Amino acid sequence: MTRLSRMLVGDAGDLGVGKDHVWSEAASSDPVPYIGRDFLGGWKWGVDTYHGVPYNAGYIQTIPSDESFGAHRMDVDTSGHSGYWTERSTSIKNQAAVVVGRYDKVQEDN
């Protein structure tokens, strides 16, 4: 988690692993995704949405936790940047389900 890597793509489908295999978590109180948007995000032509409501269209910059990026967005019940690893949390259970390929067990953010 301490290593930064640049996404370089604006859509989950552009990662070359199949859109169904791209997963993301972002706690609302985790500043890292939003601070890094300007230098870690990718670009694409599309529409930004928030809970399904469009608010921006054109050449948009996305990060994996954005709805418009197109990844599966996992439900998060933790806070901050380190909380994803909290024992028995939904956040860590979702990660475990993805790692072992039990996608049907992942609670997705709606």
C-alpha positions as CSV (number, residue, x, y, z in Angstrom):
1,M,0.0,0.0,0.0
2,T,2.9,2.4,0.3
3,R,3.9,2.1,-3.4
4,L,2.3,4.5,-5.8
5,S,1.6,3.5,-9.3
6,R,0.0,5.6,-12.0
7,M,-3.2,4.2,-13.4
8,L,-2.8,5.8,-16.9
9,V,-6.2,4.6,-18.0
10,G,-9.5,6.3,-17.6
11,D,-11.7,3.1,-17.8
12,A,-11.5,-0.3,-16.1
13,G,-11.9,-2.0,-19.5
14,D,-8.6,-0.5,-20.6
15,L,-6.5,-2.4,-18.0
16,G,-6.4,-5.6,-20.1
17,V,-7.7,-8.0,-17.5
18,G,-11.4,-7.7,-18.3
19,K,-13.7,-5.2,-16.6
20,D,-15.2,-7.9,-14.5
21,H,-11.9,-8.4,-12.7
22,V,-11.3,-4.8,-11.7
23,W,-12.2,-4.0,-8.1
24,S,-11.9,-0.8,-6.0
25,E,-12.4,0.4,-2.4
26,A,-12.4,4.0,-1.2
27,A,-13.6,5.1,2.2
28,S,-15.2,8.5,2.2
29,S,-12.7,9.7,4.8
30,D,-9.7,8.4,2.9
31,P,-8.0,11.5,1.3
32,V,-5.5,9.5,-0.8
33,P,-7.7,8.8,-3.9
34,Y,-8.8,12.4,-4.1
35,I,-5.4,14.0,-3.4
36,G,-3.8,11.7,-6.0
37,R,-6.5,12.3,-8.7
38,D,-4.5,15.0,-10.5
39,F,-1.3,12.9,-10.9
40,L,-2.6,9.3,-10.7
41,G,-5.9,9.4,-12.6
42,G,-6.5,8.5,-16.2
43,W,-8.6,10.4,-18.8
44,K,-11.5,9.3,-21.0
45,W,-14.4,10.8,-22.9
46,G,-17.5,10.1,-20.7
47,V,-19.8,11.3,-18.0
48,D,-19.0,11.7,-14.4
49,T,-21.8,10.4,-12.1
50,Y,-22.4,10.5,-8.3
51,H,-24.8,7.8,-7.1
52,G,-25.9,7.4,-10.7
53,V,-26.6,11.1,-11.3
54,P,-24.6,12.7,-14.1
55,Y,-22.8,16.0,-13.3
56,N,-20.0,16.4,-15.8
57,A,-19.5,15.3,-19.4
58,G,-16.6,15.5,-21.9
59,Y,-13.0,14.6,-21.4
60,I,-13.0,13.5,-17.7
61,Q,-10.3,12.4,-15.3
62,T,-11.1,9.2,-13.3
63,I,-9.7,7.2,-10.5
64,P,-10.7,3.6,-9.8
65,S,-13.2,4.5,-7.1
66,D,-15.2,6.8,-9.4
67,E,-18.4,5.3,-10.8
68,S,-17.4,6.5,-14.3
69,F,-14.2,4.4,-14.1
70,G,-16.3,1.3,-14.4
71,A,-14.7,-1.0,-11.7
72,H,-16.7,-3.0,-9.2
73,R,-16.8,-0.7,-6.2
74,M,-16.8,-2.6,-3.0
75,D,-18.7,-1.6,0.1
76,V,-16.5,-0.1,2.8
77,D,-17.3,0.1,6.5
78,T,-14.0,1.5,7.7
79,S,-12.5,5.0,7.7
80,G,-9.2,6.6,6.7
81,H,-6.5,5.1,4.5
82,S,-5.5,2.2,6.8
83,G,-8.9,1.1,7.9
84,Y,-9.3,-1.3,4.9
85,W,-7.3,-3.9,6.9
86,T,-9.5,-3.8,10.0
87,E,-10.2,-7.3,11.2
88,R,-13.7,-8.7,10.6
89,S,-14.7,-5.5,8.7
90,T,-16.7,-5.6,5.5
91,S,-13.7,-3.9,3.9
92,I,-11.3,-6.8,4.6
93,K,-14.0,-9.5,3.9
94,N,-14.6,-8.0,0.5
95,Q,-10.9,-8.0,-0.3
96,A,-10.6,-11.6,0.8
97,A,-13.6,-12.6,-1.4
98,V,-12.0,-11.0,-4.4
99,V,-8.6,-12.7,-3.8
100,V,-10.1,-16.1,-3.6
101,G,-12.4,-15.5,-6.6
102,R,-15.7,-15.6,-4.6
103,Y,-17.1,-12.5,-6.3
104,D,-20.6,-13.6,-5.3
105,K,-19.7,-12.9,-1.7
106,V,-18.5,-9.3,-2.3
107,Q,-20.8,-6.5,-1.0
108,E,-20.7,-3.9,-3.7
109,D,-21.3,-0.1,-3.1
110,N,-24.5,1.0,-4.8
